[in-house]
């Protein structure tokens, strides 16, 4: 009476939508729709589409989550969040520029 218990583990890759509706973005990022609309008026996120049918990309979802973390978890006010986001964007741009220069230098050698 030797019973074997076999556990099958099935790994599935969850495909996230390319675009999130305003409601999906709010739920995913734990923000209210009003907050997301306010962030849009401040140009911290854009959203694509027509007023009632706005969609948000994966990058914008990441941005919304970053904003929520800065505000709620770290206690940074919205003006500070704007400064941090601009600095992060500038840092990313400089990093990309340095990477292009590095590649150009390698190809010249």
Secondary structure, 3 states (H helix, E strand, C coil): CCCCCCCCCCCCCCCCCCEEEHHHHHHHHCCCHHHHHHHHHCCCCCCECCHHHCEEEHHHHHHHHHHHHHHHHCCCCHHHHHHHHHHHHHHHHHHHHHHHHHHHHHHHC
